[in-house]
Amino acid sequence: MNETTDFGYRKVALDDKQPLVDDIFHSVAGRYDLMNDLMSGGLHRVWKDAAISWLSPPKSGKTGKPWSLVDVAGGTGDVAMRVAARTGHSAAITVADINGSMLEVGRARAEKKGLTGLRFVEANAEALPFGDASFNAYTIAFGIRNVPRIQLALEEAWRVLKYGGRFICLEFSQVDVPMFDKVYEAYSFNAIPVLGQVFANDPDSYQYLVESIRKFPNQDQFATMIGQAGFSRVSYRNLSGGIAAIHSGWKI
């Protein structure tokens, strides 16, 4: 019997999910960051800054070899560029994304900003084209819930990190404030697809994105998965009442 997985609220064959996700991100790539602003009221910027602050990358390259980061599912370069700025552009940063359209947006943004130190690589989070123990840090923001085999992606994160390396994941999560969860649910399912229609002419993609958030494991469940992938000292921090959460783990 063929394995199945969730694609929003639909069940699809496991091997069919990635092409379906690819179609969505090819569709939304050009307006992805704009839609993040609209959907979160700009909060995604605060959340990303909080994730980078918790990661605490070194502020210069004076420690010897360049500190290295792989930002997975980070095609538009938003997180990578923030980390580059935080490190004084001394870090060796690789942006990996399975979607070529998202990477094109990121490359264009980096070129416009004159950032020559970022490397953009088309890569699958489930099978990264990097050697064992290649990076000091691994980040993934609002991407892991779209991966068909999440546990495999977490194991790949552990594999490509050096010992002493840090895993940071920023993802939409489960609201833990009574009554606010109902308000957020109503906003998500009623407003976000409408925003997708008005600003991206694509309500279906944003309907999927809302549904994918609801199907993603809650904070404790996801923390357990991170630990099962081999990470130690796993912890998380809720943001904005649990709308999003940052998960952290160490390869030690």
C-alpha positions, -999 to +999 in steps of 0.1 A: +000+000+000+014+034-010+023+058+019+002+089+022+007+123+039-011+155+045-013+182+019-033+207+039-065+189+048-062+165+019-045+131+020-021+126-009+005+100-019+038+107-001+056+111-034+030+135-047+034+161-020+066+177-031+054+185-067+022+200-052+042+221-028+066+232-056+036+244-077+024+265-049+058+282-043+064+287-080+031+305-080+037+327-049+075+333-052+073+369-065+050+380-038+061+357-010+076+383+013+048+408+006+022+382+016+042+374+047+039+410+057+002+411+050-007+378+067+013+385+098+009+422+100+047+425+097+053+402+127+072+377+107+101+402+107+101+404+145+099+366+147+128+362+124+149+387+143+140+368+175+151+335+160+184+350+149+190+366+183+185+332+199+209+317+174+234+344+184+258+342+154+293+356+159+295+393+150+328+390+132+352+366+116+380+371+141+376+336+155+395+320+127+376+300+101+344+317+089+313+307+109+291+288+085+253+286+082+229+268+059+195+283+057+171+257+044+139+265+025+151+301+026+149+308-011+141+345-010+171+351+013+152+370+040+167+351+069+202+347+053+205+384+047+195+392+082+222+368+095+247+383+071+241+417+085+242+405+121+276+389+115+291+419+098+290+399+065+318+377+078+298+344+078+298+318+051+261+315+043+244+290+020+208+293+011+192+260+001+158+257-014+141+230-035+122+257-055+140+274-083+116+303-084+121+312-048+159+310-053+156+334-083+139+359-060+167+355-035+195+359-060+180+390-074+175+405-040+211+397-030+224+412-063+204+444-057+218+447-022+253+441-035+257+409-013+282+387-030+289+364+000+257+344-002+256+311-020+222+299-034+218+261-040+188+242-053+185+214-028+160+190-011+158+193+027+154+155+028+187+149+010+210+179+012+240+179-012+265+188+016+290+166+034+287+155+070+296+181+096+297+210+071+280+238+090+281+255+124+244+263+122+212+253+104+182+275+102+148+269+086+120+294+088+084+286+078+095+258+056+097+225+075+059+220+076+060+218+037+085+190+037+069+156+029+092+136+053+098+160+082+117+134+103+141+128+074+147+165+071+155+168+108+180+139+105+196+156+075+199+188+096+218+168+123+240+151+097+252+184+080+259+201+113+293+201+130+295+188+166+286+218+187+264+231+159+230+246+164+196+239+149+170+267+148+136+263+134+110+291+132+075+278+123+039+286+128+026+266+157-003+262+181-018+292+199-018+286+236-039+316+248-076+308+256-101+327+233-072+341+212-070+307+195-106+311+183-099+346+170-067+335+152-085+305+137-113+327+123-087+352+109-067+325+093-094+307+074-114+338+065-089+366+059-058+349+046-073+333+015-089+366+006-055+384+009-042+357-014-069+365-039-065+402-037-027+406-037-015+374-054-046+363-074-041+329-058-065+320-029-060+283-032-023+284-023-030+305+008-058+282+018-033+253+017-008+273+037-034+279+064-044+242+065-007+231+066-003+251+098-032+233+114-018+199+105+017+206+117+027+190+151+023+212+182+053+226+201+058+196+223+053+170+195+078+188+173+103+191+201+101+153+205+107+148+168+138+170+170+152+149+199+145+117+179+166+131+151+196+131+175+196+166+189+203+174+225+191+203+248+160+207+227+138+236+237+114+261+223+100+296+228+065+307+218+060+339+200+028+360+200+009+336+221+021+306+201+011+318+166+048+309+159+075+291+178+112+289+177+127+254+183+163+249+192+186+219+193+223+211+196+245+185+180+266+174+209 
